[in-house]
Amino acid sequence: MKEVLQPGPAEALSSLLDVEMPDLERDGLPLLWHWFYLLDRPAQADLGPDGHPVRATIPAPPEPGRRRMWAGGRVRTLGPLLCGLPATRRTEVLSVQEKQGRTGRLTFVVTRHEIVQDGRVVVDEEQDLVYRDAASRPAEPATEEPEVPVAEGEWAIDVSPTLLFRFSALTYNAHRIHYDRDYVRDVEGYPGLLTHGPLQALAMAEAARRRGSGGELAFDYRLVSPLFDHQGMVVRAEAGADGTVTAVRDRHGRRTATGTVRSLVR
Ligand SMILES: CC(C)(COP(=O)(O)OP(=O)(O)OC[C@H]1O[C@@H](n2cnc3c(N)ncnc32)[C@H](O)[C@@H]1OP(=O)(O)O)[C@@H](O)C(=O)NCCC(=O)NCCSC(=O)C[C@](C)(O)C(=O)O
């Protein structure tokens, strides 16, 4: 897949999260902003009941009826990804692994994505996708613990249906768990709309960028528990032993994602 990168998707993301626009032709796209470019555009006829493509896609679901979730990933930025120039994405399945989790049978599918610009790989990424059994027990809804006030240095994001919808639109993601409340409750058994894994990862990367992270970076992250739209989203980033340690929690203090951003320049 190849396209000339335009500023439009980056501007849309900047408006969505109210984050600073970089100089896209000089410094390139910040960490994870490549997710708004080089998108798959599956045919409507190829979408399955959950809104994800079931054929002519990488990865294809392991079996019909499995519940797809974004579990984590590892991203390396190896050079600037500049707007105004063409870029190419290559994607392959690296591994498929069956595991038994607390919530039931899990199939982890790891995909690798390389973005090439001007003859060199500038983004090298692995994404961990997990497929739950339809019959598995969904993650428990949060208990009504008291709210934990937003501390200094934390970033509170209002997770509203419009935020989730606009993020889905920006990534051309038709997965119904993010916008179809009847489907998510009646079919997948969750108590609310699910906040995208990529949105939480991006918020963590942006929290690190606010602290000055930039250049060639490695970002490893995990989605550890589902975050529903009525639970808020609070992001933090702080200096750790090995880089910038980031996390997402809900407004009651339950952790939903963790990650570490490291500089690749020593
Ligand atoms: C992932 C879930 C199902 C595991 O659920 P669990 O609690 O049953 O698992 P576990 O008992 O903690 O662990 C079982 C095994 O899985 C591994 N494992 C456990 N977690 C991970 C992880 N994150 N990444 C990689 N491996 C993981 C873990 O290390 C262990 O391996 P082992 O047996 O070898 O020791 C559970 O933690 C969960 O629900 N996490 C939140 C997922 C989420 O909310 N994602 C975002 C929304 S979905 C989305 O954005 C989608 C999108 C954008 O539309 C899209 O389709 O592209």
The ligand as an SDF file (V2000), in Angstrom:
LIG
                    3D

 57 59  0  0  0  0  0  0  0  0999 V2000
   -5.9540   -9.0490   26.6670 C   0  0  0  0  0  0  0  0  0  0  0  0
   -6.9680   -9.6650   27.6520 C   0  0  0  0  0  0  0  0  0  0  0  0
   -8.2120  -10.1660   26.8960 C   0  0  0  0  0  0  0  0  0  0  0  0
   -6.2680  -10.8690   28.3290 C   0  0  0  0  0  0  0  0  0  0  0  0
   -7.2460  -11.4810   29.1310 O   0  0  0  0  0  0  0  0  0  0  0  0
   -7.0050  -12.4460   30.3350 P   0  0  0  0  0  0  0  0  0  0  0  0
   -7.1780  -11.6950   31.6020 O   0  0  0  0  0  0  0  0  0  0  0  0
   -7.9110  -13.6240   30.1480 O   0  0  0  0  0  0  0  0  0  0  0  0
   -5.4950  -12.9210   30.1880 O   0  0  0  0  0  0  0  0  0  0  0  0
   -4.4690  -13.2990   31.3420 P   0  0  0  0  0  0  0  0  0  0  0  0
   -5.0340  -14.4300   32.1820 O   0  0  0  0  0  0  0  0  0  0  0  0
   -4.0330  -12.0550   32.0520 O   0  0  0  0  0  0  0  0  0  0  0  0
   -3.2160  -13.8330   30.5070 O   0  0  0  0  0  0  0  0  0  0  0  0
   -3.2810  -15.0130   29.7030 C   0  0  0  0  0  0  0  0  0  0  0  0
   -2.0670  -15.0170   28.7730 C   0  0  0  0  0  0  0  0  0  0  0  0
   -2.1870  -13.9550   27.8210 O   0  0  0  0  0  0  0  0  0  0  0  0
   -1.0460  -13.0660   27.9080 C   0  0  0  0  0  0  0  0  0  0  0  0
   -1.5200  -11.6920   27.8010 N   0  0  0  0  0  0  0  0  0  0  0  0
   -2.4280  -11.1040   28.5960 C   0  0  0  0  0  0  0  0  0  0  0  0
   -2.6330   -9.8440   28.2120 N   0  0  0  0  0  0  0  0  0  0  0  0
   -1.8120   -9.6300   27.1540 C   0  0  0  0  0  0  0  0  0  0  0  0
   -1.5880   -8.5040   26.3490 C   0  0  0  0  0  0  0  0  0  0  0  0
   -2.2420   -7.3420   26.5550 N   0  0  0  0  0  0  0  0  0  0  0  0
   -0.6860   -8.6160   25.3450 N   0  0  0  0  0  0  0  0  0  0  0  0
   -0.0250   -9.7700   25.1240 C   0  0  0  0  0  0  0  0  0  0  0  0
   -0.2150  -10.8930   25.8810 N   0  0  0  0  0  0  0  0  0  0  0  0
   -1.0980  -10.8040   26.8850 C   0  0  0  0  0  0  0  0  0  0  0  0
   -0.4770  -13.3040   29.3110 C   0  0  0  0  0  0  0  0  0  0  0  0
    0.9090  -12.9400   29.3590 O   0  0  0  0  0  0  0  0  0  0  0  0
   -0.7290  -14.7740   29.4790 C   0  0  0  0  0  0  0  0  0  0  0  0
    0.2700  -15.4710   28.7330 O   0  0  0  0  0  0  0  0  0  0  0  0
    1.0720  -16.7280   29.3420 P   0  0  0  0  0  0  0  0  0  0  0  0
    0.0230  -17.7910   29.5290 O   0  0  0  0  0  0  0  0  0  0  0  0
    2.0950  -17.0550   28.2920 O   0  0  0  0  0  0  0  0  0  0  0  0
    1.6470  -16.2470   30.6470 O   0  0  0  0  0  0  0  0  0  0  0  0
   -7.3820   -8.6610   28.7740 C   0  0  0  0  0  0  0  0  0  0  0  0
   -6.2300   -8.2230   29.4450 O   0  0  0  0  0  0  0  0  0  0  0  0
   -8.1090   -7.4640   28.2430 C   0  0  0  0  0  0  0  0  0  0  0  0
   -9.3320   -7.4960   28.0840 O   0  0  0  0  0  0  0  0  0  0  0  0
   -7.3710   -6.3500   27.9800 N   0  0  0  0  0  0  0  0  0  0  0  0
   -7.9900   -5.1100   27.4340 C   0  0  0  0  0  0  0  0  0  0  0  0
   -8.1380   -5.2010   25.9270 C   0  0  0  0  0  0  0  0  0  0  0  0
   -8.7750   -3.9230   25.4080 C   0  0  0  0  0  0  0  0  0  0  0  0
   -9.6210   -3.3220   26.0530 O   0  0  0  0  0  0  0  0  0  0  0  0
   -8.3600   -3.4900   24.1990 N   0  0  0  0  0  0  0  0  0  0  0  0
   -8.8610   -2.2370   23.6100 C   0  0  0  0  0  0  0  0  0  0  0  0
  -10.2410   -2.3260   23.0550 C   0  0  0  0  0  0  0  0  0  0  0  0
  -10.4000   -3.4590   21.6730 S   0  0  0  0  0  0  0  0  0  0  0  0
   -9.9170   -2.4780   20.2830 C   0  0  0  0  0  0  0  0  0  0  0  0
   -9.4960   -1.3790   20.4460 O   0  0  0  0  0  0  0  0  0  0  0  0
   -9.9650   -3.1970   19.0290 C   0  0  0  0  0  0  0  0  0  0  0  0
   -9.9150   -2.3670   17.6330 C   0  0  0  0  0  0  0  0  0  0  0  0
   -8.9710   -1.2040   17.6800 C   0  0  0  0  0  0  0  0  0  0  0  0
  -11.1790   -1.9390   17.2170 O   0  0  0  0  0  0  0  0  0  0  0  0
   -9.3750   -3.4770   16.7010 C   0  0  0  0  0  0  0  0  0  0  0  0
  -10.1830   -4.4130   16.4970 O   0  0  0  0  0  0  0  0  0  0  0  0
   -8.4480   -3.2590   15.9270 O   0  0  0  0  0  0  0  0  0  0  0  0
  1  2  1  0
  2  3  1  0
  2  4  1  0
  2 36  1  0
  4  5  1  0
  5  6  1  0
  6  7  2  0
  6  8  1  0
  6  9  1  0
  9 10  1  0
 10 11  2  0
 10 12  1  0
 10 13  1  0
 13 14  1  0
 14 15  1  0
 15 16  1  0
 15 30  1  0
 16 17  1  0
 17 18  1  0
 17 28  1  0
 18 19  1  0
 18 27  1  0
 19 20  2  0
 20 21  1  0
 21 22  1  0
 21 27  2  0
 22 23  1  0
 22 24  2  0
 24 25  1  0
 25 26  2  0
 26 27  1  0
 28 29  1  0
 28 30  1  0
 30 31  1  0
 31 32  1  0
 32 33  2  0
 32 34  1  0
 32 35  1  0
 36 37  1  0
 36 38  1  0
 38 39  2  0
 38 40  1  0
 40 41  1  0
 41 42  1  0
 42 43  1  0
 43 44  2  0
 43 45  1  0
 45 46  1  0
 46 47  1  0
 47 48  1  0
 48 49  1  0
 49 50  2  0
 49 51  1  0
 51 52  1  0
 52 53  1  0
 52 54  1  0
 52 55  1  0
 55 56  2  0
 55 57  1  0
M  END
$$$$
